[in-house]
Amino acid sequence: MNSMEEHDVGISCYISNLPGFRGVLKQRYSDFIVHEVDTDGKVVELSSLEAIAEESKVSAVESKENQTDASETEVISYASQIEAFKSLAGDSDASCLEEFINQINAGGEESLSPIILSPDSDKSHRTAVHIFFRENFNFLVTDTVDGPDASSKCIRVRSNSGKSNNRDKNSRKRKERDNKPFDSRGSENWPDAGKFLRFHLYKENKDTQEALGVLGHMLGIRSKSFGFAGTKDKRAVTTQRVTVYKQQASKLASLNGKLFGIKVGDFCYVNEGLCLGQLLGNRFTITLRGVVADSVDTIKAAADSLGRHGFVNYFGLQRFGSGSVPTHLIGAALFRGEWKHAVDLILDPRDGDILLSFLEYITDDMSYSINCALIVYNNVFNFIVLHNLFKYKNI
């Protein structure tokens, strides 16, 4: 079957007997406008691009967290420990250690070389120094190395794998939250405004997944993070609801100036994300171009009948596949119990197949061998499929 027409799939009846007229549908994407209708019967429209009042709560929480983080990363003074170390190791080593700690606090520990304390041949004293560092400078590591002569040893001091002196404090924070990961927004203290941000997505000449992919890329999240009630046509201007987990409205609103053919707005926080099917339907505004009719009265009568009686909501031709064997023929064979015919429709070579084109250019002997192999393969495959069809046909 080279082409398929409406009457081939049963699209043949009209509600009225009025004479029809012809026109071009979707000549431009703006000729097809779709507004989602939510479960309360409200038509979804984009009316505001501004962030919402609840945003101040989110910002306040973030500000508080940032202040907390800043206070936790303040440089800790080790003046008392340095003074105690001075009495243990002397002024020279204490000054050297103080300068070393100051360099670490300045953020240069990655390129900082270890320091070597003065030679010390007293093992018990070296042990006391090691213990002092473990008890007072847990962000530093010490070990013993050879001194300038064979009879002496020195203590080497270095940063603990480049970690700062706030390492233990961060570890305590991790333990306090029971090693639970942060949520997707990176905040443990999301305000009581609903964990999902719901917004209206307006898009032009883009399908839903493409538009969400653009938003996800700009937000640094995956498109799977978004929830929606249904996909909308690509060649159209559409408006629909979308939800995303723990994202700020101001962050999405700021994208509007960078987006092309996409706008987001009408933000609010809700407790549940959207799932497929959570809508009543869609409202369509359709523009027909190139209209051909007997008269204006014919068009008016047809439009009036459409408004009063509606139309038969057939499955369109796009639902029957675009292959050389339409899917409805395979389905009809299965309904009739014609299992072998159904399998043949699926597996038999079709006009234009690459394999058939290849066979035309090989020798007769080679063609014979390949055909034999194909027959064996096809029969085995047919047997497997038919066996399962017969096995489960009564389920």
N, C-alpha and C positions, 0 to 999 in steps of 0.2 A: 504494500500500500504506500504510494508515493506521497499522497496528501490526504488529510482528513478534514472533513467538513462537519458542520453542526448536525446535519441530519444523520450522519454516520453514528453518532453517539446518542441519538434520541432527542436532540434539541429541535423540536418541531412544532410545539404548541404555543399559542398566544392566549392571553386571558380574554382579549377583546377581538372583535372582527373588524376593527377600524383599519383603514389603510395606513400603512406605516410610512416612515421617511428614513432617509439615510444621513449619516454624518460621520465625521472622523473623531474618534475617541483618543484622548491623550496625545494629541499632536504636540502639545507642550506639557512638561511636567506640572506646570501651574494650572493646567486644565483639570487636574484631579486632586481635590482637597479633602483630606481625611481628618476628622476629629474623633478621638476615642470617646466612648460613653462609659463612665464608670458604673460601678455596681449600684449606685444610688440614682442612676439615670441622669447624672449631670454631664453635660458636654464639656470635654477638656479643652481649654483654650489657654494660650500664653498671654497673660495680662500684665505681668510685672517681671522685670529683670533684676530687681533689687533683692539683697539678702534680707533676712527676717529679724524680728526683734529678739528672738531666742538666741541669736548669734552672739549677743553680748554675754550670755551665760557661758557659752563655749569659750569665748575669748578670755573671760575672767578666769576660767579654770586653767587655760593654757598659760596665762600670765602668772598665775600662782605657781604652776608647775615650773615655769622658767625661773621664777625667783628662787624656788626651792633648789633647783639644779645649780643655780649660780652660787647660792650659799654653801652648797655641798662641795663646790669646786674651789672655794676660797683657799688660799695658801695657808697651811697650818704652820704656826711658829714653833720652832724646836729650840728656842733659846735656853730653856732650862735643861734640856737633854745635852745640848752642846756644852753648857757650863759643867754638868756632871762628867761629861767625857773629858773635859779639860783636866779635871783632877785625876782621871784615870790614865790618860795617855799624854798629857802635856799640852802646852799652848800651841806648839807648831802643828801637831796632828789635829787638834781641835779647830784651828783656823782653816786648815786644808779641808776638813770635813764640812765645815760651815759653808765654804765657798762651793763645794761639790753639791750640797743640798740646794743652795740658791740657784745653781745652774739647772738642776732638775726641775725646780719649781717654775723656772722661766720657760720650760718646755723644750729644752735642748738635750734631753737624755738619750735620744736615739743616736746622736753623733758624739756622745760624751764618753771619753776614755775612763777606765777605772783609775782610782787613786791608790797609791801604795803608801802605807803608814811607815813610820820610822822602824828601822831594824829592831827586833826584839828576840833575844835568845832565851827568855824565860817562858817556858811552855805554859806554866800555870797562869802567867799574866796574859798570854795570848788567848788562853781559854776564857779568861774573864772578859776580854775585849769582845770575843765572838758572842758570848752570852749577852753582853750589854747591847750589841747591835740587834740581836734577835728580839730583845725585850723592848727596845726603844725606837728602832728604825726598821720596821718590818717590810719596808719597801726597798731595803738595801740587802745585798748578799755579801758575805765575807768568806774568804778562804785564805789559806796560808801558802805562801810562795817562798822560793829561795831568796835570801838576802844578798847583799853585795859581796859577802865572803862566805866560805863554806860553813862557818860555825854559826851563822845568823839566819834568822827567818823574818819574813815581813808579812803583814796582813794586807790583803788586797780587798778593796771595797768597790763594788759596782752596783749599778741599778738593777733591780729585779726584773729582767726581761723587758725593760723599757716601760714598766708600769709605774704610774704616779703614786704619790703618797696618799691618794684617796682610794686605793685599791680595796682595802678592807671595808671602807664605808660602803662602796658599791656592792661588795659581796654581802654585807649585812642587808642592804636593800633587797638584793635578790632573794635572800633567805626569808625576809619578812613577807614577800609575796609568794612564798612557797615555790619558787622557780617557775611560776606561771608566766607564759609569754605575754607581752603586751598585745592589746587588740590591734586591729588593722590601722587605727588612727594613731597608735602610739601613746594613748592616754589611758591611765587606769581610772580616772575620775571624770568620766563623761557625765555631763549634767542630766538632770531628770527631765529631758525634753524629747525622749524617744531616741533609740539607737540607730534608726534609719532616717536618712535624709530623703524626702520625696520631693521630686521636682517635675515640671512639665518640660518635655523635650520637643522642640520644634525643629524640623529638618526639611531640607529641600533636595530632591533628586538624590537621596541616599537611603539605603535600607537601614533598618534599625541596628543591626550588628555593626555595620560600618561606622555609624554615628557614635555608638557606644565605644567602639575601638579607638576612635579619635579622642573622646573624653578620657578614657582609661589611660591612654598614652600620655596625655597632658597632666593627668593627676598622679601618674606613676603607679597605677593599679591595673589589674587585669580586667578585661571586659566582662568576665564571668562574675565580677563583684556586683554588677548591676542586676536589678530585677525589673521585669516588665510584664504586662498582662498579655501582650500579643505583638507580633511583628507587623510592621506597616509597609505598604508598598514603597518600592524604590522610586519609580517614576511618578512622583506625587509630592505634594506639600502636606505634611502630616504633623499632628500634635498628639502626644500621648504622655502618660504618667510613667515615671521611672523611679526606682529607689536604689540607694547605695548605702552601705554600712559605714556609719561613723565618719562621715565627711562633712566639712564645714560648708555652709551655704555660701559664705563669702569667697571661699576658694573656687567654687564652681562659677559663681557670678563673675569673678574676675576673668574667666575664660572667654566671656562673650565678645570682648574686643579682639580676640585672637582667632575666633572661629569663623569659618566660611560655610554658609549654608546650614548652620546649626546655631540654635539659641537655647538657653536654659533659663528657667525662672519659676516663679510661683512656688517658692521653697517652703517646706514645713517639715518638722520632725515627727516621725511616727514610730510606733512600737514594732510593727511587722513590715517585712519587705514584700514586694509584689511577686506574685507567681503567675505563670501562664494560665489564662482562662478567667482571671479576676476582672471581668468587664461585662457589660451588657451587650456591647456591640460597637459599631462605628457609624458616624454620620458622614455621608459623602456629599460633596458639592462638585458637580460634574459639568464641564463646559464642552459642548459639541461644536465642532467647526466644519465648514464645508457642507452645511446642511442642504439636502436636496429633497424637495417635497412638492406635491401638486399645488399646494396653496398654504398660506399662513394659517387658515382655518384647520387644515389637516394637522398641523403641528400643535395647535392649541387643543384640539380634541384629543390627540394622543397624550399630551402632557396632562390634561385634566383626568383622563382615564387612569393614567399611571398614578396620579395623586390619590384617586378614590379607591382603586382596586389593587394597586401594587402590580407585581409581575411574578412569573414563575422563576424561582431562584434555582436555576439549573447549575450543575457543576460545569464550569467552563472548559474549553478545549485544552487549556494548559494542564488540567488535572489528569489527562489521559496519556501523558508522556509525549516525548518528541522523537522516539526511535522509529525505525522502519516498521516495527511490529508494535502497535499501540497496546498499552497494558490492559485495556478493557477486553481485548480479544483473548488474552491469556486468562483473565478472570472469568470470562464467559465459558471458556473450555473447562475450567476447574468446576464451575457451578454445574455444568452438564455431566461431570464425571468423566470427561474425555481426557484422561491423565496423559496418555502418550502424546496426544495432539498438543496439550499444554506444554509438555516438556520439549517437543519439537519446536514449538514457537519460541521457546526460550533459547534453545541450543543450536538450532539449525543455522548454517551460515546465511548471512544477509548480503544483499547487493551492496557493493562498496567495501566489504570487509577486506582488510589488509592481506589476510591469508589467501583469499581468492585471487587477489591481484598478483600475489607472489607466485601462485601456482601457474598462472598464465605464461610466465617467463622461464619456466624450468623445463627440462627435457621430459619426453614421454615416460621413460623408465623411472626417472626420479619422481615424476608426478604420480605414477602408479604406486610406488613405494610409500610416498607420503599419504596418498589417499587411503591406502590400506591401513596405515597407522591411525589416520583420523577416524576411520570407520570403527576400528577396535576401541579407540579412546571414547568416541561418541556413544557407542553401544554400552560400554561399561558405565559411563556417566549416566546415560539414560536409565540403565538398570537400577543404579543407586537411587536416583531421584524417584523413579516410578515405585520402587520398593517402599520408600518412605511415604509417598503419596497414598498408596494402597493401605499402608500400615495405619496411617492417621486420618484417613478420609472420613471415618465415622465419629471422630472426636468432636 
